[in-house]
Amino acid sequence: MWGELTRLVAVARWSASGRMPVNDTASAGPQEWASPEGGAPATATAAVAAAATASPAQPTASPAGAAPPAANPAPASGTAPQATPTFRSWQPGIIPLRPQSFGEFLAAPFKAMRFNRAVVLGGPLLCMVIAMLLGAAALWLALTDSSLALMNPSEQFTGIEAQTIIVGIAAFLALVLADSVATAIVAPGFARAVLGERITLSTALRQVMPRIGHLLLLWLVSAIVATIAFAPGIVAIAVGAGAGDGGTVALGVITLLAFLVPVGLLLGVIAPVARCALVLEQIGVVAAIRRTFSLIRGRFWWSVLIVVVTGTIINIVMSIVQNVGGLGASVVIVLAPQAEWLAMALLVGITAFFTVVSYVFISAYMGSVYALIYVDVRIRFEGFDLELARAAEARRA
């Protein structure tokens, strides 16, 4: 109740001061979900324009003896009437525009999947299909490359063909980017769903594709941090196991565990939320990391709890789905013992199908969770709910 009263008072102050920004959707240029610090906005569609504007400054108090501003100041000539948020604008889409509860973090991803399935589910599916096709092509070229002598033991290794190397590198990069892009492409779809808007997969791709290099660099930074943190423990375990020194192995395990928890928590929360800031605000890697640290500083452990609980739940559910798929594949093998080639083809097909399904749902669900963390901390610390509500009201008008 107190939060609602505070929000209504804030809206009344903005309306009375006459300093609310004009939201003319017919003439406003495309902007993005920019941070309050400002900066040159990147191109995005006009549907997010009003929601992406920087947080305005609070109106200053009137000096003593000054007359209070008029309740409904007349707009200046040539300007559009100002959009004041109404009650209906506080939930224009899949979530209410207020700080989110724990239950809403569990339910909102499913709402996003239903509301904007073309992006939230279609984006991860596209990434998975591309990665699997490139991986299959690289495997086929490696097996059929006569220079590698993998299929014919009588031949000798004489080298490797250039096309095998090129496709192998492309497959590796696709696998590396699959997770990052699959969760990053969910962010535009979820952000629009907050405003009650649907977008196509091509629109989300146009917003994500210019950031592919930044997403790869962010993954590389995360990999370097993980390598530096975990390398001492792994090396100590390997050296101790080779020399038969149990003390060195124990020291390596302790070192590994000491870095595993804090680094894992940082990379599991900061990097995914930074992807959302990178895509939605169209900023660089360093700026996205700094922005994420500044936003989550007061909500870090709460964000960790959300990521751990939601990740555990969705992985358990998808593990059950994969086990059901494996059981179905086993039944197929039992029922078709004489047709080995058919049984093997069905086994591979069923396994691949359930692997793709689990990957898509995990990426869609966790990508929505990361996007909601980003929106939630902006609502809590930057008054982003007022900006979103004004954008929703301007669209309704």
C-alpha positions as CSV (number, residue, x, y, z in Angstrom):
1,M,0.0,0.0,0.0
2,W,2.8,2.4,0.9
3,G,4.6,1.7,-2.4
4,E,1.5,2.4,-4.4
5,L,0.8,5.7,-2.5
6,T,4.4,6.7,-3.1
7,R,4.1,6.0,-6.8
8,L,0.9,7.9,-7.1
9,V,2.4,10.9,-5.3
10,A,5.4,10.8,-7.7
11,V,3.1,10.7,-10.7
12,A,1.1,13.6,-9.3
13,R,4.2,15.7,-8.8
14,W,5.3,15.0,-12.4
15,S,1.9,15.9,-13.8
16,A,1.6,19.0,-11.7
17,S,5.1,20.3,-12.5
18,G,4.5,20.2,-16.2
19,R,7.9,18.7,-16.8
20,M,6.9,15.3,-18.0
21,P,8.5,14.6,-21.4
22,V,6.3,14.6,-24.5
23,N,5.6,11.1,-25.9
24,D,4.5,11.7,-29.5
25,T,4.7,8.3,-31.0
26,A,3.9,9.7,-34.4
27,S,7.0,11.9,-34.6
28,A,9.4,10.6,-32.0
29,G,12.6,9.1,-33.5
30,P,13.6,5.5,-32.6
31,Q,15.7,5.2,-29.4
32,E,16.7,2.4,-27.1
33,W,16.6,1.4,-23.4
34,A,19.3,4.0,-22.5
35,S,20.7,4.4,-19.1
36,P,20.2,7.6,-17.1
37,E,23.8,8.6,-17.7
38,G,22.9,9.4,-21.2
39,G,24.9,8.7,-24.3
40,A,24.1,8.4,-28.0
41,P,21.2,6.1,-28.5
42,A,21.4,3.3,-31.0
43,T,18.7,2.5,-33.5
44,A,15.7,0.5,-32.4
45,T,12.1,0.4,-33.3
46,A,9.7,3.1,-32.3
47,A,7.7,0.9,-30.0
48,V,10.4,1.1,-27.3
49,A,11.2,4.7,-27.9
50,A,9.3,6.2,-24.9
51,A,10.3,3.4,-22.6
52,A,14.0,3.9,-23.4
53,T,14.4,7.5,-22.5
54,A,16.7,8.5,-19.7
55,S,15.3,9.0,-16.2
56,P,14.4,12.7,-15.8
57,A,15.5,14.7,-12.8
58,Q,13.2,15.3,-10.0
59,P,11.4,18.6,-10.0
60,T,12.8,21.1,-7.5
61,A,10.7,22.6,-4.7
62,S,9.2,26.0,-5.2
63,P,10.8,28.9,-3.4
64,A,9.0,30.2,-0.3
65,G,6.1,32.5,-1.2
66,A,6.0,31.4,-4.8
67,A,2.7,30.4,-6.2
68,P,2.3,26.7,-6.9
69,P,2.2,25.6,-10.5
70,A,-1.2,25.2,-12.1
71,A,-2.8,21.8,-11.8
72,N,-3.2,21.4,-15.6
73,P,-0.9,23.8,-17.3
74,A,-1.8,24.6,-20.9
75,P,0.6,23.1,-23.4
76,A,2.7,25.5,-25.4
77,S,1.6,26.1,-29.0
78,G,2.8,23.4,-31.4
79,T,3.5,20.8,-28.7
80,A,1.5,17.6,-28.2
81,P,-0.5,17.0,-25.0
82,Q,1.5,15.2,-22.3
83,A,0.7,11.6,-21.4
84,T,0.1,11.1,-17.7
85,P,0.2,7.5,-16.5
86,T,-3.2,6.1,-15.4
87,F,-4.0,3.0,-13.4
88,R,-4.2,0.8,-16.6
89,S,-0.7,1.9,-17.5
90,W,0.9,0.2,-14.5
91,Q,0.6,-3.3,-16.1
92,P,0.6,-2.8,-19.9
93,G,2.2,-6.2,-20.5
94,I,3.2,-9.4,-18.8
95,I,4.4,-7.9,-15.5
96,P,3.2,-5.1,-13.2
97,L,5.4,-2.1,-13.3
98,R,6.7,-2.3,-9.8
99,P,9.5,-4.2,-8.0
100,Q,9.0,-7.8,-8.6
101,S,8.3,-10.5,-6.0
102,F,10.1,-13.9,-6.0
103,G,7.0,-15.7,-7.4
104,E,6.8,-13.3,-10.3
105,F,10.4,-14.2,-11.3
106,L,9.2,-17.8,-11.5
107,A,6.1,-17.1,-13.5
108,A,7.1,-14.2,-15.8
109,P,9.3,-16.3,-18.1
110,F,6.4,-18.6,-18.9
111,K,4.2,-15.5,-19.6
112,A,6.9,-14.2,-22.0
113,M,7.1,-17.6,-23.8
114,R,3.3,-17.5,-24.4
115,F,3.1,-13.8,-25.2
116,N,6.1,-13.5,-27.6
117,R,7.0,-17.0,-28.6
118,A,8.4,-16.1,-31.9
119,V,11.4,-14.4,-30.2
120,V,11.6,-16.0,-26.8
121,L,11.4,-19.5,-28.1
122,G,12.2,-19.0,-31.8
123,G,15.5,-17.2,-31.1
124,P,17.1,-20.0,-29.0
125,L,15.8,-22.6,-31.5
126,L,17.4,-20.8,-34.4
127,C,20.7,-20.6,-32.5
128,M,20.6,-24.3,-31.6
129,V,19.8,-25.3,-35.2
130,I,22.6,-23.3,-36.7
131,A,25.1,-24.7,-34.1
132,M,24.0,-28.3,-34.7
133,L,24.1,-27.9,-38.5
134,L,27.6,-26.4,-38.5
135,G,28.7,-29.1,-36.0
136,A,27.3,-31.9,-38.1
137,A,29.0,-30.4,-41.2
138,A,32.3,-30.1,-39.4
139,L,32.1,-33.7,-38.2
140,W,31.2,-35.0,-41.7
141,L,34.1,-33.2,-43.3
142,A,36.5,-34.5,-40.7
143,L,35.3,-38.1,-41.2
144,T,35.4,-37.9,-45.0
145,D,38.7,-36.0,-45.2
146,S,41.1,-38.5,-46.7
147,S,44.1,-36.5,-45.4
148,L,43.0,-37.3,-41.8
149,A,42.6,-41.0,-42.4
150,L,39.8,-41.4,-39.9
151,M,37.6,-43.7,-41.9
152,N,40.3,-45.9,-43.5
153,P,42.9,-47.2,-41.0
154,S,45.2,-48.3,-43.9
155,E,45.8,-44.7,-44.9
156,Q,48.2,-42.4,-43.2
157,F,47.7,-38.9,-41.8
158,T,49.0,-36.4,-44.4
159,G,47.4,-33.2,-43.2
160,I,44.0,-31.6,-43.2
161,E,42.1,-29.8,-45.9
162,A,41.4,-26.0,-45.7
163,Q,37.6,-26.4,-45.9
164,T,37.7,-28.8,-42.9
165,I,39.6,-26.2,-40.9
166,I,37.2,-23.4,-41.9
167,V,34.0,-25.3,-41.1
168,G,35.5,-26.6,-37.9
169,I,36.3,-23.0,-36.7
170,A,32.9,-21.9,-37.7
171,A,31.3,-24.8,-35.8
172,F,33.4,-23.9,-32.7
173,L,32.4,-20.3,-32.8
174,A,28.7,-21.3,-33.3
175,L,28.9,-23.5,-30.2
176,V,30.6,-20.7,-28.2
177,L,28.0,-18.1,-29.3
178,A,25.0,-20.4,-29.0
179,D,24.5,-19.9,-25.3
180,S,25.3,-16.2,-25.3
181,V,23.2,-15.3,-28.4
182,A,20.4,-17.6,-27.4
183,T,19.8,-15.8,-24.1
184,A,20.7,-12.3,-25.5
185,I,18.1,-12.6,-28.2
186,V,15.4,-13.2,-25.6
187,A,16.0,-9.8,-24.0
188,P,14.4,-7.7,-26.8
189,G,11.4,-10.0,-26.9
190,F,10.9,-9.9,-23.1
191,A,11.5,-6.1,-22.9
192,R,8.7,-5.5,-25.5
193,A,6.4,-8.0,-23.7
194,V,6.8,-5.8,-20.6
195,L,5.1,-3.0,-22.6
196,G,2.5,-5.4,-24.1
197,E,4.1,-5.4,-27.5
198,R,5.0,-8.3,-29.8
199,I,7.9,-8.2,-32.2
200,T,9.1,-10.6,-34.9
201,L,12.2,-12.7,-34.8
202,S,13.7,-10.6,-37.6
203,T,13.3,-7.4,-35.5
204,A,15.1,-9.0,-32.6
205,L,17.9,-10.3,-34.9
206,R,18.4,-6.8,-36.3
207,Q,18.9,-5.6,-32.7
208,V,21.2,-8.4,-31.7
209,M,23.3,-9.0,-34.8
210,P,25.4,-5.7,-34.5
211,R,26.3,-6.9,-31.0
212,I,27.6,-10.3,-32.0
213,G,31.2,-9.2,-31.7
214,H,30.6,-7.7,-28.3
215,L,28.8,-10.9,-27.1
216,L,31.8,-12.9,-28.3
217,L,34.2,-10.5,-26.5
218,L,32.1,-10.8,-23.3
219,W,32.3,-14.6,-23.5
220,L,36.1,-14.3,-24.0
221,V,36.4,-12.1,-20.9
222,S,34.4,-14.5,-18.9
223,A,36.5,-17.5,-20.1
224,I,39.7,-15.6,-19.3
225,V,38.5,-14.8,-15.8
226,A,37.4,-18.4,-15.2
227,T,40.7,-19.8,-16.5
228,I,42.8,-17.5,-14.3
229,A,40.7,-18.4,-11.3
230,F,40.6,-22.2,-11.8
231,A,44.0,-22.9,-13.4
232,P,46.0,-23.0,-10.1
233,G,43.8,-25.6,-8.5
234,I,43.6,-27.7,-11.7
235,V,47.4,-27.6,-12.1
236,A,48.0,-28.5,-8.5
237,I,45.6,-31.5,-8.8
238,A,47.2,-32.7,-12.0
239,V,50.7,-32.4,-10.5
240,G,49.8,-34.0,-7.3
241,A,48.0,-36.9,-9.0
242,G,51.0,-37.5,-11.3
243,A,53.5,-37.5,-8.4
244,G,51.2,-39.5,-6.1
245,D,51.2,-36.6,-3.6
246,G,47.9,-36.6,-1.7
247,G,48.7,-33.3,0.0
248,T,49.2,-31.5,-3.2
249,V,46.0,-32.9,-4.6
250,A,44.1,-31.8,-1.4
251,L,45.6,-28.3,-1.7
252,G,44.5,-28.1,-5.3
253,V,41.0,-29.2,-4.5
254,I,40.8,-26.6,-1.7
255,T,42.2,-23.9,-4.0
256,L,39.7,-24.9,-6.7
257,L,36.7,-24.8,-4.4
258,A,37.9,-21.4,-2.9
259,F,37.7,-19.8,-6.3
260,L,34.8,-21.8,-7.7
261,V,32.0,-20.3,-5.6
262,P,32.8,-16.6,-5.9
263,V,33.9,-16.7,-9.5
264,G,30.9,-18.9,-10.4
265,L,28.5,-16.6,-8.8
266,L,30.0,-13.5,-10.5
267,L,30.0,-15.2,-14.0
268,G,26.6,-16.7,-13.4
269,V,24.9,-13.4,-12.6
270,I,27.0,-10.5,-13.9
271,A,27.8,-11.8,-17.4
272,P,24.2,-12.8,-18.3
273,V,22.7,-9.6,-17.1
274,A,25.5,-7.7,-18.9
275,R,24.3,-9.3,-22.1
276,C,20.9,-7.7,-21.6
277,A,22.4,-4.3,-21.0
278,L,24.7,-4.8,-24.0
279,V,21.8,-5.6,-26.3
280,L,19.0,-3.3,-24.9
281,E,21.2,-0.2,-24.3
282,Q,23.5,-0.8,-27.3
283,I,26.6,-0.2,-25.3
284,G,30.1,-1.8,-25.3
285,V,31.4,-4.7,-23.2
286,V,33.2,-2.6,-20.6
287,A,30.3,-0.2,-20.2
288,A,27.8,-3.2,-19.9
289,I,29.9,-4.8,-17.2
290,R,30.2,-1.5,-15.2
291,R,26.5,-0.8,-15.7
292,T,25.6,-4.2,-14.4
293,F,27.8,-3.9,-11.4
294,S,26.2,-0.5,-10.6
295,L,22.7,-1.9,-10.9
296,I,23.1,-5.1,-9.0
297,R,25.3,-3.7,-6.3
298,G,22.4,-3.5,-3.8
299,R,20.6,-6.7,-5.1
300,F,23.5,-9.1,-5.7
301,W,22.6,-11.8,-3.3
302,W,18.9,-11.6,-4.1
303,S,19.9,-11.9,-7.8
304,V,22.1,-14.9,-7.0
305,L,19.2,-16.6,-5.2
306,I,16.9,-16.0,-8.1
307,V,19.4,-17.4,-10.7
308,V,20.2,-20.4,-8.6
309,V,16.6,-21.4,-7.8
310,T,15.2,-20.8,-11.3
311,G,18.2,-22.5,-12.9
312,T,17.8,-25.5,-10.7
313,I,14.1,-25.8,-11.3
314,I,14.3,-25.5,-15.1
315,N,17.3,-27.9,-15.3
316,I,15.5,-30.5,-13.2
317,V,12.4,-30.3,-15.4
318,M,14.4,-30.5,-18.6
319,S,16.4,-33.5,-17.2
320,I,13.1,-35.3,-16.6
321,V,12.1,-34.5,-20.2
322,Q,15.4,-35.9,-21.5
323,N,15.1,-39.0,-19.4
324,V,11.6,-39.6,-20.9
325,G,13.1,-39.2,-24.4
326,G,15.9,-41.6,-23.5
327,L,13.3,-44.1,-22.3
328,G,11.4,-43.7,-25.5
329,A,14.6,-44.3,-27.5
330,S,15.3,-47.5,-25.5
331,V,11.8,-48.8,-26.2
332,V,12.4,-48.2,-30.0
333,I,15.6,-50.3,-29.8
334,V,13.8,-53.1,-28.1
335,L,10.9,-53.1,-30.5
336,A,13.1,-53.0,-33.6
337,P,16.0,-55.4,-32.8
338,Q,16.3,-56.7,-36.4
339,A,16.6,-53.3,-38.1
340,E,19.8,-52.0,-36.5
341,W,20.1,-49.1,-38.9
342,L,16.5,-48.0,-38.3
343,A,16.9,-48.3,-34.5
344,M,20.1,-46.3,-34.5
345,A,18.5,-43.6,-36.7
346,L,15.5,-43.4,-34.4
347,L,17.7,-43.4,-31.3
348,V,19.8,-40.5,-32.7
349,G,16.7,-38.6,-33.9
350,I,14.8,-38.9,-30.6
351,T,17.9,-38.0,-28.5
352,A,18.6,-35.0,-30.7
353,F,15.0,-33.8,-30.6
354,F,14.7,-33.9,-26.8
355,T,18.2,-32.3,-26.5
356,V,17.0,-29.4,-28.7
357,V,13.8,-29.0,-26.8
358,S,15.5,-28.9,-23.4
359,Y,18.1,-26.4,-24.7
360,V,15.5,-24.1,-26.1
361,F,13.4,-24.1,-23.0
362,I,16.4,-23.6,-20.7
363,S,17.7,-20.7,-22.8
364,A,14.2,-19.1,-23.1
365,Y,13.5,-19.4,-19.4
366,M,16.8,-18.2,-18.1
367,G,17.1,-15.5,-20.7
368,S,13.8,-14.2,-19.5
369,V,15.0,-14.4,-15.9
370,Y,18.1,-12.3,-16.7
371,A,16.0,-9.7,-18.6
372,L,13.6,-9.5,-15.7
373,I,16.5,-9.0,-13.2
374,Y,17.7,-6.1,-15.4
375,V,14.2,-4.5,-15.6
376,D,13.6,-5.1,-11.9
377,V,16.8,-3.3,-10.7
378,R,16.1,-0.4,-13.0
379,I,12.6,-0.1,-11.5
380,R,14.0,-0.2,-8.0
381,F,16.9,2.2,-8.4
382,E,16.1,4.4,-11.4
383,G,12.3,4.8,-11.4
384,F,12.1,3.0,-14.6
385,D,8.5,2.1,-13.9
386,L,7.5,5.7,-14.4
387,E,9.2,5.7,-17.8
388,L,7.5,2.5,-18.9
389,A,4.1,3.7,-17.6
390,R,4.4,6.9,-19.6
391,A,5.4,5.0,-22.7
392,A,2.4,2.7,-22.3
393,E,0.0,5.6,-21.7
394,A,1.4,7.5,-24.8
395,R,0.8,4.4,-26.9
396,R,-2.7,4.0,-25.6
397,A,-3.4,7.7,-26.4
